[in-house]
Amino acid sequence: MGIKKAIDKLIKKISDRFTGNGLMQEENTAQGERYVTPGIGEVIRQAGADGCVLLENDGVLPLENEVRTAVFGRCQFDWFYVGYGSGGNVNAPYKINLDEALADAQKDGYLQIDEDVRSFYLKWRAIPKNQPSDGWWGHWPMSYPEATLPAEIIKKAAEKNDVAVVVIGRAAGEDRENELAKGSYYLTDDERALLDEVTSSFKKTVVVIDAGNVIDMAWTKDYKGKISALVYAWQGGMESGNAVADVLTGKVNPSAKLTDTIALHYDDYPSSAHFGGLEYNEYREDIYVGYRYFETFAKDKVLYPFGYGLSYTCFDIAAREFKKTKDGICVKAEVKNIGKRAGREVIQLYASAPQGKLGKPARVLVAFAKTKLLNAGESQTIELSCKDYGYSSYDDSGVTGNIYSYVLEKGNYSFYLGNSVRTDLKAGEYSLDKDKVLQTLTPVCKVQNPFPRLKAQPDGDNIKAVYEQTPCADYDLKKRITDNLPAPVPRREYNGENFKDVIDGKLSLDDFVAVLNDEELQALTRGYGCMNAPQGVSGNAGTYGGIIKSLTDKGVMPVITTDGPAGIRIGRYNALLPCGSALASTWDTALIKNLYEKVAMEMEHYSTDVLLGAGMNIHRNPLCGRNFEYYSEDPLLSGKFACAFTDGIQSNGKASCPKHFACNNQEVKRNVNDSRVSERALREIYLKGFEICVKESKPVNIMTSYNKINGVWCHYNYDTVAIVLRKEWGYDGTVITDWWMRKSVSPEFPAIKNNSYRIRSQVDVLMPGTLNYSLSGYKKYKDLIKSIDKEGCITLGEMQLCAKNTLKTLIRLKKRDN
Ligand code: BGC
């Protein structure tokens, strides 16, 4: 074996050790100034506070008037600020934990902290063996061992204080799935012991959960009447402590709502029996994800419903007007603060469609809005609207007689308004006397291995759960692709053309692409080769575009990408944002847009172009390690928050890159796993958020995911990319792969493999540029050039199409040589 090969092998071995999946990810340490966009800290603090969901409160909160408080749990110091991996490892210039923030609140007279309990923790933490360990890529801690307080200290504290606060912390991340184990999904014995001791000693106990995803909450039942308040605080980024303290003290009146259902037990989640598979997962629950399942079939299995969250005031919500418009509905809601404190409320509108032949979820979120800060007694009228398309269903079996169509089946459509999915306030209704077809589409992602899927079926006044075989579409993918091969742009001799003229509108993109040679075309379809590429700021995720000299000579500049979404992940200091679950729990898209506008300013400061986010996969199962990055079990919320992210980043001239397209719903074996899913669930749930984001906010880039959908890797998936994303949704931006990709041969075109296969699927850029983490990865590109326009291989037109899609990013970024 040559020395180069041996080094390659060693690197791969190390990388496999570190990541468990053969990928090498960099963990950056920071250097330089502690820069953040002026004012971003305040917005992060507000988003963190507005994302804290108040689940219980018997009146103990807010903590004010110097209430005597003892704070338990090491996470008050060792807070989990965000999850792990590319969506978390940002070098924050500072981080505020709960202990520091409560000390400030004490100075302001809100509460008095018990110093004996505090100093116990300080001393315990000072012992080297009790220091938290950070772990390493894919092996980070999910929780820290809890301190064991002598019962005496707790008892004494209970005598001197009015309230106990107990903090419980969890984290998971990329390549780090949550586990159905104590210390991850479940509480540890030490945490239970602490809760037992505290709740039996104190009259009032407040529990704060610091986690990126939903963990088991069934234990709260064991403390009935003993837990006075429960705050699901998520992970609030570098201002976490301040955000939580603001809510605990009432400086901020909580207004967050759950974006996921909290079920009683893990087994109650409809995906629980089909999650974590090493080769594949059958999405048997079909469209019945989260509240769509619970509200239809298992209301009694819910601990806290979707959309739920308390405030320190109360609101009255009234439906004032309902209109059926030509292609949608419109509702006017009046919200009145009938309590004593100023606060904000989230207004949610749900549709309930007739069961018809397809079967439907009992409720589907179709619109939402957040009020302004309403003073006691103040009202606000809010208009909510939704297109018919937003509550129509996709018929993938033909049962309605309209196969591959979005349909409104005949019957009664009711709309409910309220502040959680459990509302019964009818805002209006209308009836259809016959089925209405809204769109007929091309079948995609044929199911190769059918499986039983859940269906709702009327049963007297009830709805029962039945299973039917998932339909398998039958079509000729080879013909579909061959019939739609893009025509080549006739080639011309290079005559001094410069890309800056394309940016300035003086030269057409076609005229520029016409002069690019094979070497340049292929360079435009791959990144530079490694993370931390030399053209960008240290710690960047990679570059693409002008990555070879002949391209930069023609005015094509490199595009610098960085992770995303929790801030810019580079070897410099910049703001660390709240995790996605926290951001979405605000239900405040304007606030999140504002936040990412400020992130875009940091991108400008560090001369980066693309932020690799929004992370917007659906929370299919609470154990998914990256749920913290993503927004919700609901596609409308996911889509709208990805829009807020994109609008913020792009309003300041930068590019967003929603990811991972699509069905990246678990971390275990994420780059080989097959998500087996019906076309209906794909379109109504897993692609829907992307559809909303693409249609409404036009992200400049999109990232495919590692996994397969029905047997086809997403970076080779002609159906999701060329048909759904580009043809149906009109996307003409740059599609990039997730980092590295799997080798494969096209089943339809045996001469086409790896990069050619990817280009045939219109996935424009391989990132960071090599097939796998190998020093010799570039060589594979020789095959690409050699095969252009050869019998059965990719065509010049396809190469040029990808090159044009890539160059559009540079046009949109106005990326020119200064
Ligand atoms: C992650 C992506 C990330 C990329 C670059 C991959 O492992 O799945 O979300 O953007 O690495 O860091």
Boltz pocket constraint, residues with backbone or C-beta under 6 A from the ligand:
constraints:
  - pocket:
      binder: B
      contacts: [[A, 23], [A, 25], [A, 86], [A, 174], [A, 541], [A, 563], [A, 564], [A, 612], [A, 659], [A, 738], [A, 739]]
      max_distance: 6.0
